[in-house]
Amino acid sequence: MLPYMDEVYGNPSSLYSFGQDAKEALEDARARVAACIGADPREITFTSGGSEADNQAIFTAAHLGAKKGKKHIISTAFEHHAVLHTLDRLKAEGFEITLLDVHKNGVITADEVLAALRDDTCLVTIMYANNEIGTVQPIAEIGAALKDKDVIFHTDAVQAAGHLHIDVKEQNIDMLSISGHKFHGPKGIGVLYTRTGIRLETIISGGAQERGKRAGTENIPAIMGLAKALEDAVAGIDENAAKLTVLRDKLIEGLDKIPYGELNGDAVKRLPSNVNFCFEGIEGESLLLLLDDKGICASSGSACTSGSLDPSHVLLAIGRPHEVAHGSLRLSLGEDTTEEDVDYIITAVTDVVTYLRNMSPFWRDLVDGKRQHVFEK
Ligand SMILES: *Cc1c(COP(=O)(O)O)cnc(C)c1O
């Protein structure tokens, strides 16, 4: 990114050669990003991040549908808020939204999508992998099922890009959102893939950048950073997944020994990097603070909802009761995570959960039988 801040810092829309160098870099990055997901460079639009890409994809597909009198949208109950809140706005415009149940394992089937399909369905938007519990949806199967239908299939692939294989043509994906900072790229930069033939609706109006579909001078350093990070992530995808899956399963096995706790989401159909547990009788916030003291950066729910006291809508969507949803812990593994780290985390989490339960009147009630346990063991 550095050369694009202090050497090639021209404006790609300028005609002088200095600007044209930046323009060349921009188009090179576009082609490299396209190659990472099996798209054509003309199908790639750079946005300010995953949220903007989700907004633009969903408004585009919905409004194209409305022109044909189709105002029904299918999604799931545990999408990111960038999707759910956009759908809320469309509901206020008169769209009808079906949110599919994601079941206890956090995975839906292509048949369930097909069963919800109506003549007036214009858009199916289903996330590739969930950002809290890491469950992975059968995107290729859903794409195949929708292939011959007059409906746009969008997937929020922010958690999948750089971590799971993506081929938009093979998987029959019409629109797809990506965000740089979910694969070691910079923040504030994202990608919207839009299949040729779908006319993107402009959300940011102004100049003619990004073929008139996204105004504003391009953030060249961030775009170069995103392209490089995505290429690196995709190049190491299998090796990284194999390594992380072993560590993930070891961590799950260790945390599963803590009584009255349970893994959230399917144990197999999940991101290699994701571990998410609920523990009875625990406040997620206290757990995080005590783990932070031990040098462990964990989260409860998602970074986007921290600061709100509501339990995670994702955990409620898989049927966790409120009191348990408050006691959740999300750990993400990365390529630098070691087996020693995993051992250390298992011990630390076990100790902190025991410590917090010993101080908790709520836990006392469970032990004394004044309250019912949610989990069997
Ligand atoms: C992080 C995230 C987003 C939002 O991306 P930003 O780049 O932060 O706007 C959207 N969807 C999912 C699944 C995410 O994990």
The ligand as an SDF file (V2000), in Angstrom:
LIG
                    3D

 15 15  0  0  0  0  0  0  0  0999 V2000
  -17.9390   -7.5490    8.9390 C   0  0  0  0  0  0  0  0  0  0  0  0
  -19.1410   -8.0020    8.1970 C   0  0  0  0  0  0  0  0  0  0  0  0
  -19.9190   -7.1160    7.4220 C   0  0  0  0  0  0  0  0  0  0  0  0
  -19.6240   -5.6460    7.3810 C   0  0  0  0  0  0  0  0  0  0  0  0
  -18.4210   -5.3630    6.7260 O   0  0  0  0  0  0  0  0  0  0  0  0
  -17.7490   -3.9060    6.9350 P   0  0  0  0  0  0  0  0  0  0  0  0
  -16.5840   -3.9210    6.0260 O   0  0  0  0  0  0  0  0  0  0  0  0
  -17.4040   -3.8100    8.3770 O   0  0  0  0  0  0  0  0  0  0  0  0
  -18.7760   -2.9060    6.5230 O   0  0  0  0  0  0  0  0  0  0  0  0
  -20.9850   -7.6230    6.7240 C   0  0  0  0  0  0  0  0  0  0  0  0
  -21.2940   -8.9330    6.7660 N   0  0  0  0  0  0  0  0  0  0  0  0
  -20.5860   -9.8100    7.4810 C   0  0  0  0  0  0  0  0  0  0  0  0
  -20.9670  -11.2570    7.4770 C   0  0  0  0  0  0  0  0  0  0  0  0
  -19.4830   -9.3830    8.2320 C   0  0  0  0  0  0  0  0  0  0  0  0
  -18.7920  -10.2640    8.9600 O   0  0  0  0  0  0  0  0  0  0  0  0
  1  2  1  0
  2  3  1  0
  2 14  2  0
  3  4  1  0
  3 10  2  0
  4  5  1  0
  5  6  1  0
  6  7  2  0
  6  8  1  0
  6  9  1  0
 10 11  1  0
 11 12  2  0
 12 13  1  0
 12 14  1  0
 14 15  1  0
M  END
$$$$
